Amino acid sequence: MTTISASTRDSGVVTWRNLMNVRRQPDLLLGATLQPIMFVLLFAFVFGNSIGNDPDAYREFLMGGIFAQTVAFNSAYTTIGMAADLEKGVIDRFRSLPMSRAAVLVGRTTSDLVVSALGLLVMSVCGLLVGWRIRGSVVDAVIGYAMLLLFSFAMSWIGAWIGMLSGNVQVAQSAGFIWMFPVTFISSAFVSASSMPGPLKVFAEWNPVTAVADAARELFGNERPGVLAARPESWPAQHAVLFAIVSCVAILVIFTPIAVAKYRKVASK
């Protein structure tokens, strides 16, 4: 019990340290807030009239995808943050302190979770301004936001692992984003997966981003019949909330031990 309490305390200290770093460098928040706003405005007002027959309905459809894309993209900032700490020797200084090894990773992913929560708040306000509304119950809405934060936390562990693989900020800036584009765009974030051909449709249907986007629409009450295309008949599409939660847990189960093992390796050098 003492070990758990010490690890929790150490993780809290590292989390606070990372948040103070964001406070001193507010430009770090720009990507997590301005980028999704630009996506909303771009797709809602520039492409929205061409993509769907009902622009208002498409904006509600869009927001679930933007939420999923935003929290997924935020993993790139975990990647860059871990790479920066490695490059500046911060990890070496942490290694010399009598603290839990897991605290560095938990502190990094938790602080980035706070940034994701801020990003979701900004996105929600932006969505309300363009016509999006939460049409489900309050309980479903709370579950929806909790699911999005769980997805953000899971993705940040992937980002932490990639950051340690990258080794420096220059590589991390590319590695953190480049794999996210096919993952987020070959999904139902912006169009229905049922409109995609062959292998792309199968990939999109089983893509965790699709599950999170569809689950957010379902929980926020933003599903409207006939918007773009009907939801596919596949199991992930018909059980979006369950599949989204299972996907988040699976990502954590796979990448948490991988990231911890990689941290032990880089911290022992």
Steps between C-alpha positions, in 0.01 A plus 500: 500500500788731578656432160172580323463824699859601418449425130178702499672792670796488259263484201313802633823698531602417142150584376516840672848561357374435147195722547720782631710462187185550291416806710844650429472413129135562409583452132501126578121525526457646153512167320259339745244781467538694174555200271166328580319834471642537150383150411149579622478822300659342193273197483186667631500805275737429211435131431172452685275621221663257255533192723145473627150593383421660835783731622347539847471124548852453369638741761352284774640189330838673467546587866526138617779448248676822595490401867656161419758652267598770751571265789683261265719779360586615853710184537752673272565756774579216738746374240668839472501552878669166568756559226575848637555365852738239362690750287537752784616239751192536721456121504857464627427741784182313591697175502736640763213584735345257751171481313280242332606405148137494389443858623664659195270324255187531711575866566551569129183320388292652781611857429422449132160366603433835670596676176262272309221587743563869430496426127164322532361801685614735225364263234163477673466879509603520135248230412221683675584811297468314168172332592598178681284400795502222757163335440543199726464475877739660747620156611575396141685828441717444809576146380584642158755746636644235736543264204678769298738567789565127540586483129729801540677335794543174307637677192746698713672174598558430132635854471733450796641182347555666162666798674752273667563323169555835326772620733490867396239766438564532126423134435212503750326788321469284190456161666230629733272620221575304185334174607196685634381630163406164342360375832269800544402561138431133415222499756149636547634825645392703197297260282319176568715186478228339285585740216857368469608232253619145580801477734468863610148430622613199705790697650272794580236280663753345740694821555482615866463859377181395320372330815567807714348739244186286456470447876527876561222564247284235664556625854455866405183418305643626169400209277255595230367250244615570147800719586767405245426126519355244736718354773660173378356167612835383642530408870724800590254742342198349674675492840701822473506593870606153612760468225638847578551413867648159415737668251620748763562223753680290236729792408586552867563130558732481199686831512534569873743212561678571170549865596615409854748247361635758254530758778700260715730441205561868421527591870766237559738639238 
